[in-house]
């Protein structure tokens, strides 16, 4: 299915019904099929919408500047058009920054879960993806991109699934690759994090230099979790782990966020119970 926003077709799928809803946002150079193991699972009890960002999947791929804020504005517009009321926003990889903009700056969503999205932490993007920036603008950018993406997988991940994902990246037009990359390089999460007040789950798959305390300094309601035995495609590799944590978060988002605000995200034992 598609919606037309000022002449740009934006792809999406929706299914399910219920009192609560989910809005699924994929990562860079991917599409909404990234959530193949989540979409039907959560549609059993919730209304679920999965979108293709501008330039990705079945959405149009205009030759123009892209930005994280622009992606978020597209998704906010789609949510309004679809009558999606206060969804739990779930963003994988690049979808995490888009989700932070969506829930923080634009005020869309009742809760946010980011999945393997360390770029939401101020300074992380320049520290790690930033090392590849010049090469992404060089002649052999696809090999560079493959190397960057492959580094975020584990040796126990399904080799065929990894190869399929990397091959799919090769089909993304060059202007989309470079301008989506530039959008991430230019994005500063600080202001959106400062406005982010909804319950926030950061779910990691093993990224380096994840500074939870820095993230918590902006978002004291932060909850954290980590998958075991899977890399960047944990959505498909270990869906039982991912889905279980998302289910628990959706069920108890508000009281868990309140506890995190009160106790800095961890238990507190008293030294003298009496």
C-alpha positions in Angstrom: 0.0 0.0 0.0 1.1 3.6 -0.6 0.2 7.1 0.4 1.0 10.2 -1.8 2.7 13.0 0.0 3.1 16.0 -2.3 3.8 13.7 -5.3 6.1 11.3 -3.4 4.7 7.8 -2.9 5.4 6.3 0.5 5.0 2.6 1.0 3.6 0.9 4.1 1.9 -2.2 5.4 -0.7 -2.5 8.2 -2.5 -5.3 9.9 -4.2 -6.1 13.2 -6.3 -4.2 15.6 -6.6 -3.5 19.3 -6.4 -0.8 21.9 -2.7 -0.3 21.3 -0.7 0.2 18.2 2.9 -0.1 16.9 4.8 1.9 14.2 7.8 0.1 12.8 10.6 2.1 11.1 13.4 0.2 9.4 17.1 1.0 9.0 19.2 2.6 6.3 19.3 0.9 2.9 16.7 -1.6 4.1 12.9 -1.6 4.0 9.8 -2.6 6.0 10.5 -6.3 5.4 13.2 -6.0 8.1 10.3 -6.6 10.5 9.1 -9.8 8.9 9.4 -11.6 12.3 7.6 -8.8 14.2 4.8 -7.7 12.0 2.5 -10.7 12.1 3.5 -11.5 15.7 2.4 -8.2 17.1 -0.6 -7.9 14.7 -2.3 -10.7 16.7 -3.0 -8.2 19.5 -2.2 -4.7 18.2 -2.6 -2.5 15.2 0.7 -2.6 13.4 2.0 -0.2 10.7 5.4 -0.8 9.0 6.7 2.0 6.8 9.2 2.4 4.0 11.2 5.6 4.4 11.6 7.9 1.5 14.2 6.5 -0.8 13.8 3.0 0.5 11.8 -0.1 -0.4 8.6 0.6 -2.3 8.7 4.3 -1.6 9.7 6.8 -4.2 13.4 7.7 -4.4 13.6 11.4 -5.4 17.0 12.8 -6.2 17.1 15.4 -3.4 18.6 16.1 0.0 17.5 13.7 2.7 17.5 14.4 6.5 16.6 12.6 9.7 14.1 15.3 10.4 12.6 15.0 7.0 12.2 11.2 7.4 10.5 11.8 10.7 8.1 14.3 9.2 7.2 11.9 6.5 6.4 9.2 9.1 4.5 11.7 11.2 2.4 12.6 8.2 1.7 8.9 7.4 0.7 8.3 11.0 -1.8 11.2 10.9 -3.2 10.0 7.5 -3.7 6.5 8.9 -5.2 7.7 12.1 -2.5 5.9 14.2 -3.2 7.1 17.7 -0.3 7.2 20.2 1.6 4.2 18.9 4.7 2.6 20.4 7.4 3.7 17.9 10.0 1.0 17.1 13.1 2.0 15.1 15.9 -0.3 14.0 19.3 1.2 13.2 18.6 4.5 11.3 15.0 4.0 12.3 16.2 4.8 15.9 17.2 8.4 15.1 14.0 8.8 13.0 12.1 7.6 16.0 13.8 10.0 18.4 12.9 12.9 16.1 9.4 11.6 15.7 8.7 11.1 19.5 10.9 13.9 20.8 10.7 16.9 18.4 7.4 16.0 16.7 5.6 14.5 19.7 4.2 11.5 17.9 4.0 8.2 19.9 3.4 7.1 23.5 6.7 5.2 23.8 9.9 4.6 21.9 12.0 1.5 21.4 15.3 1.8 19.4 17.0 -1.4 18.3 20.7 -1.3 17.7 20.7 2.5 17.1 23.8 3.9 18.8 23.6 7.0 16.6 21.0 8.3 19.0 23.9 8.8 21.5 25.5 12.2 21.0 29.0 11.8 19.4 28.7 8.2 18.5 28.2 8.6 14.7 31.3 10.7 14.2 33.3 8.3 16.3 32.4 5.2 14.3 30.5 5.6 11.0 32.4 8.9 10.6 35.6 6.9 9.8 33.9 5.7 6.6 32.6 9.1 5.5 35.2 10.0 2.8 35.1 6.5 1.3 31.3 6.6 1.0 31.7 9.5 -1.3 34.4 7.7 -3.3 34.2 5.6 -6.4 34.2 2.2 -4.6 31.5 3.3 -2.1 29.5 0.1 -2.3 32.4 -2.1 -1.2 33.0 0.4 1.7 29.3 0.2 2.7 29.4 -3.6 2.6 32.4 -3.6 4.9 30.8 -1.2 7.3 27.5 -3.2 7.5 29.2 -6.6 7.7 31.3 -5.5 10.7 28.1 -5.4 12.8 27.3 -9.1 12.4 28.4 -12.1 14.5 30.0 -15.4 13.2 26.9 -17.3 14.4 24.5 -15.2 12.3 22.9 -16.9 9.4 25.3 -16.5 6.5 22.7 -16.7 3.8 20.6 -14.0 5.5 23.6 -11.8 5.8 24.5 -12.2 2.1 20.9 -11.5 1.1 20.9 -8.3 3.1 24.2 -7.1 1.6 23.1 -7.9 -1.9 19.9 -5.9 -1.3 22.0 -2.9 -0.4 23.6 -3.0 -3.8 20.2 -2.3 -5.4 19.8 1.0 -3.5 20.4 3.9 -5.9 23.7 5.7 -5.3 22.1 9.1 -4.6 20.0 7.4 -1.9 23.0 5.7 -0.3 25.1 8.9 -0.1 22.3 11.3 0.9 20.9 8.9 3.6 24.5 8.6 4.9 24.9 12.3 4.8 21.6 12.7 6.7 23.0 10.6 9.5 26.3 12.3 9.6 24.7 15.7 9.9 22.1 14.8 12.5 22.7 15.9 16.1 20.4 14.0 18.5 20.8 16.5 21.4 17.8 18.7 20.9 15.4 15.8 20.1 16.6 13.9 23.2 16.1 16.9 25.4 12.4 16.9 24.3 11.9 13.1 24.6 9.7 12.4 27.5 7.9 9.2 26.7 9.2 5.8 28.0 12.3 4.9 26.1 13.8 1.5 25.6 17.3 1.2 24.1 17.9 -2.4 22.9 21.4 -3.1 21.8 22.9 -6.0 19.8 26.6 -5.4 20.8 27.6 -2.1 19.4 30.9 -0.5 20.7 31.0 2.5 23.0 27.4 2.6 24.0 27.4 5.3 26.7 24.2 4.6 28.6 25.0 7.2 31.2 25.3 10.0 28.6 22.0 8.9 27.1 20.4 8.7 30.5 21.5 12.3 31.3 19.1 13.4 28.6 16.5 10.7 29.1 16.2 9.6 32.8 13.3 7.4 31.8 15.7 5.2 29.8 15.5 1.4 29.9 18.1 -0.8 28.4 18.4 -4.4 27.2 20.8 -6.5 25.1 20.2 -9.5 22.8 22.4 -12.5 23.0 24.0 -14.4 20.1 23.0 -12.1 17.2 24.4 -9.1 15.5 22.7 -6.2 13.6 20.0 -8.4 12.1 18.7 -9.6 15.5 15.2 -8.8 14.4 15.4 -11.9 12.2 18.1 -13.9 14.0 16.6 -14.0 17.5 13.0 -12.7 17.1 12.0 -14.5 20.3 14.4 -12.3 22.3 13.5 -9.1 20.5 9.7 -9.7 20.6 9.7 -10.7 24.2 11.5 -7.5 25.3 9.2 -5.4 23.2 6.1 -7.1 24.6 7.2 -6.5 28.1 8.1 -2.9 27.4 4.7 -2.2 25.7 2.8 -3.8 28.6 4.6 -1.9 31.4 6.2 1.1 29.7 4.9 3.8 32.1 5.7 2.1 35.4 9.1 1.0 34.1 9.9 4.5 33.0 8.8 5.9 36.4 11.1 3.4 38.1 14.0 4.3 35.9 13.5 8.0 36.6 13.5 7.3 40.4 16.4 4.8 40.5 18.6 5.7 37.5 17.6 2.5 35.7 18.7 0.0 38.3 17.7 -1.5 41.6 18.6 0.3 44.9 19.2 -1.6 48.1 19.1 0.1 51.4 22.2 -0.3 53.6 20.1 -0.5 56.8 16.6 -2.0 56.1 15.6 -1.3 59.7 
